[in-house]
């Protein structure tokens, strides 16, 4: 009797991980992962130029994507970045010695910063990174500019 109960309990616990899961057809899981990655890729429009950025799969990144589409009037700072206060996002600031052109960051929990030059020495939360920066500095110019962020369709 003990062995029958032990066998039944063993079968029950072995079957438990499969509970609640639907069978996955070949390729279905891969398609789901690809769709999730695409949803974390956005377009950034600056004037006539459009850039693509990959957004971090983090609380901050997901919250940013949830706010899209978003158009910001961004101000110039230090000849290497554009910023806009008023976009509240969850943050997890970390100190960065080095920041590169194309980094999209959150400063102080409510300021979106797009770098077009190198920087460092401040604490930010990474939102994402542009996949290419050719023409970014020229598109952003030297003063304030309107920048639009939208989900990739």
KAVEN-V589870 format. One line per field, one symbol per residue. ss: DSSP state (H for helix, E for strand, C for the rest). phi: phi as a letter, one per 30 degrees, with the letter a starting at -180 (. if undefined). psi: psi as a letter, one per 20 degrees, with the letter a starting at -180 (. if undefined). A space follows every 50 residues. Layout:
ss = ???
phi = ???
psi = ???
This chain:
ss = CHHHHHHHHHHHHHHHCCCCCCCCCCCHHHHHHHHHHHHCEEEEEECCEE EEEEECCCHHHHHHHHCCCEEEEEEEECCCEEEEECCCCCCCCEEECCEC CCEEEEECCCEEEEECCCECCEEEEEEEEECCCCCHHHHHCCCCEEEEEE ECC
phi = .ddddddddddddddeeddicddcdeiddddddddddddccbcbcbidcb ccbccedbeddddddddddbcbdccdaiibacbbdjcdbdcbebdcdbbc ejdcbcchibbdbcdcbdaljbcbcdcaaddabeidedddiccdacbccb ddd
psi = gghggggggghghhighipipqppqpiggghggggghhijprqopocipp qqqppqmrggghhghhiqqpppopqqpjkiqqqoqjnpqpqmqqpphppr piporppkikoppopjrqarjrprppgapqiqjpjggghhaibqqppppq qp.
